[in-house]
Amino acid sequence: MRSARMLDEMVDAQVATVPLLPEDVRPRAVEQLAQLVLLAQVYRRFAAGWIAQLDDRSGVRRATHRA
């Protein structure tokens, strides 16, 4: 859960800066923040025992592939 909280803190710290970015880079920044949120969700599911291991099926690769 510590990893998920750390990712949440990273997103919380950066989300307010998105409007300050040049308009053409905002979509990529938002996409990357969303991927961090998804990764945090995967870590929470792993910690809760909903998934047995962090592998391709768990969403880790999908969450980090485009980052």
N, C-alpha and C positions, 0 to 999 in steps of 0.2 A: 504494500500500500504506500510505502514511502516513495517509491518511484512514481506512482500515479499522482501523489500530492505534489511532487517536484514538478511534474509536467503541468499540472494545473496552475502552479505558481508561475511557471514560465509563460504560460498563455495569458494569465491575468496581468502579468507585468507588461506584456507586449501588445495586448489588444487595444489599449488606449492610444498607442502610437500609429495605428493603421490610418486614421484620418489625416495624420501629418505627413504621410508618405505621398510621393508623386502618384497621381491618379493611375498611371499606367502600370505601376508595380503593386498596387493594392490587391488586385485579385490573387496574385501569387502569394502574397503575404497572408491573406485570409485563408487560402488553401493550405498553406503550411501550418498555420495555427489549428485549423480544423483537423489536420492529420495528427497533430500532437494530442488533441482531445480524444481522437479515436484510439490512439496508442494508450493513453491513460485508461480508457475503458477496457481495453484488452488486459492491461495489468491488473485492474480491479477484478475482472472475471477470473483471471488466473489465481489471484490471492483468495478469492472466495471458493475456489475449487471447482468452478464451472467448466474450466478447461484444464486438462492434465499437464500439458506442456505448451510452451510458447513455440509454435511452429507455423508453417504456412497456413494451416487451416484456422489458426487462432486469430488471424488478421494482422499479425505483426508485420509481415512482408507488405501487405496492402497499405498499411498505415505509414510505412517508412519508404515505400518504393519511390514515390515522387518527391520526397523531401529534399 
